[in-house]
Amino acid sequence: MRLSILNPLTQPQARIRSAALPRSALVLAACMALGACSSVGEKIPSASSVAGLVTPYKVDVLQGNVVTREQTQALQPGMARDQVRGVLGSPLLTSVFHADRWDYVFTLKRQGQPPQQRRVTVFFKGDVMERIESDELPSETEFVSSLDARRKAEKVPPLEATEEQLKAFQARNAGPVSAPAPTAPAAPTTAYPPLEATGAPR
């Protein structure tokens, strides 16, 4: 008597069922993903609030010449153009039609801070400085501190100790001072042969 064992995958109906299994799993995964998206949408009211949570990094934009109050105070009427250039640097704007004026423009845009913009105009009569017009300029110290405004002011530690701290330090370090043990001179560890053999002809 011969027994035949049938492989269910060789039957046509079994092949169709096995091919439909990955498709149904794919449809089920897609439905679950859509359901997850809808639940996230309920928790976050709008797309604008998502944009408010994440802010992109913006590079600092620095343009023009930095002119401080000390530099403008160093200028005096009657200075030559080369002297003005030596104090303020080369002007940002020069025009063929306005050869008797130099414009120094400064702009700084930083993320999280209001933009800074200042303008200094130097007027010449021939090759000699006549007058200067400028916006309110910061001193050099004020300008440097405005660049570092994002850093929190750190508390400076006291640089001098009080009398109580000095006494506590002396009491903590005052103890029985033991004299160091005398050390014997170290004996040479190796012996070196003579440089020349005795009795060798020269």
C-alpha positions, 0 to 999 in steps of 0.5 A, spaced: 500 500 500 502 506 497 501 513 502 502 519 498 503 525 502 501 532 499 504 538 500 499 544 501 504 549 497 503 545 491 496 545 491 493 551 487 489 554 493 494 554 498 499 558 493 493 563 493 492 564 500 500 564 501 501 570 496 495 574 499 498 573 506 504 579 505 499 583 502 494 583 508 500 584 512 502 590 508 495 593 508 494 592 516 501 596 517 499 602 513 492 602 517 496 602 523 501 608 520 495 612 518 492 611 525 498 613 529 498 620 524 491 622 526 493 621 534 499 625 533 495 630 529 490 630 535 495 632 540 499 637 536 493 642 534 497 645 528 503 645 523 505 652 526 506 650 533 510 644 530 514 650 527 515 654 533 518 648 537 524 647 532 527 653 530 533 653 525 540 655 526 541 662 523 548 664 521 550 671 524 551 676 518 556 682 519 557 687 514 561 693 514 566 697 518 565 697 526 566 704 528 566 706 535 566 712 539 573 712 541 575 712 533 570 718 531 573 722 537 580 721 534 578 724 528 579 732 527 577 737 522 583 738 517 586 731 517 588 728 510 584 722 507 590 717 509 589 719 516 582 718 516 583 711 513 588 710 518 583 711 524 577 708 521 579 703 515 577 703 508 570 706 507 564 701 505 561 706 500 565 711 495 561 714 489 564 717 483 559 722 484 560 724 491 567 724 491 567 729 497 564 724 502 566 717 505 560 712 508 561 707 513 555 702 514 555 697 519 550 692 520 549 686 525 544 680 525 544 675 530 539 670 532 535 672 538 537 679 538 535 685 535 539 687 529 544 693 530 545 698 524 549 704 524 552 709 519 558 714 519 559 719 514 565 723 513 565 729 509 571 732 505 573 739 502 578 737 497 583 732 500 582 735 507 576 732 512 571 738 514 566 734 518 563 728 521 556 725 521 554 719 525 549 715 529 550 714 536 556 709 537 558 705 542 564 705 546 569 699 544 567 696 551 560 696 549 560 693 543 564 687 545 559 686 551 554 686 546 557 681 542 557 676 548 550 678 550 548 671 549 553 668 555 550 668 562 554 673 566 558 668 571 559 669 578 566 671 579 569 668 585 572 672 591 580 673 589 581 674 597 581 670 603 577 672 609 581 672 616 576 666 618 578 662 612 586 664 613 585 661 620 581 655 618 586 653 612 592 654 617 589 650 622 587 644 617 594 644 615 598 645 621 600 638 624 606 634 626 611 636 621 616 629 621 623 631 619 625 627 613 629 621 613 636 622 611 638 618 605 644 615 604 648 616 597 646 612 592 652 607 590 653 606 582 649 601 579 654 599 573 661 599 572 664 601 566 670 598 562 676 603 561 676 606 554 683 604 552 686 597 554 692 598 558 699 596 554 696 597 547 700 601 542 698 608 540 
